[in-house]
């Protein structure tokens, strides 16, 4: 996948910790560590967003709609 270069400003203490983590975990580079962290952050955000959507789902309305669709299909097939 193509990559773009970006510049960030980061606190020195965080950068020191990042460098230590890169060294101890044998991560190829700061960039790779930051990319992995951002990927995980995005994945968690997507899961939380999906969870929120599911939580707001009206189960009874969805069930009624699904049953109506099944009934319509069954009616159509009864002709055959």
Secondary structure, 3 states (H helix, E strand, C coil): CCCCCCCCCCCHHHHHHHHHHHHHCCCCCHHHHHHHHHHHHHHHHHHHHHHHHHHCCCHHHHHHHHHHHHHHHHHHHHCC
